[in-house]
Amino acid sequence: MIARNVERRRQLQDAAIRVLANAGARGLTYRAVDAEAGLATGTASNYFPSRDELVAQVFERISERLAPDPATVDELARRPPSRSLFADYVRDIVARLTADRETTLALFELRLEATRHAGVAEQVRRWLEQTFASDVAFNAGAGLPGGRAEIALFHYAIDGLLLDRLTVPIDPGTPTDSIVADLVDRLLARAD
C-alpha cells in the first residue's frame, strides 16, 4: 500500500531534490532521502515503491518549484509582443532557475544520470518533451518572435548559461542579464 499524506510526500520530494543537488544521482537512495527529510528509515519506500517512481515524483516537484509566478506571467502578458518582451520572459526563466539553485542542480543531476540509467532517461525525455512543447506553444500563443527552432536554441543556450552560473563561471564578471540580452538579440536575428 502506498502512503497518501500529501505534505509528507512533498517533504520527501524536497529532500530528494536536496540529496540530488548535494550528493548527485548516485546518492539518491531511500535511506539518504529519509535522513535528509529527518524521517524514520523506510518512510520514503512507503511513498515511492521504486526508484523510478521516486524520480518521477522528483520531476513533478521540480516542475512545481520552477514554475513561473502567475502574477509575473500576467504582468508580462499585458505587454505587446516584442523582442524586448521575449528577453524579459527569458530573464524571468534564468532568474527563477538561478534563484532555486538546488532544484536546478537536481535537474542537471537527473539529466546526467539519464546517460547511465534507461529508466531515468525515459523520464527525462518525457519531461523535456513536455516542457519544450509547452514553451513553444506559449511563445506562439503570446505572439512572441521566434519559432520552434529558436526556442530550441534558447534551451541549449540557457542550459549552458545555467550550468555556467551555478557551477564555475567562465567569466564571473559579466552580468547574467547582459548575457541574456545578447542571447536574445543574436538568436532572434535568425527569426527576422
Secondary structure, 3 states (H helix, E strand, C coil): CCCCCHHHHHHHHHHHHHHHHHHCHHHCCHHHHHHHHCCCCCHHHHHCCCHHHHHHHHHHHHHHHHCCCHHHHHHHHCCCCCHHHHHHHHHHHHHHHHHCHHHHHHHHHHHHHCCCCHHHHHHHHHHHHHHHHHHHHHHHHCCCCCCHHHHHHHHHHHHHHHHHHHCCCCCCCCCHHHHHHHHHHHHHCCCC
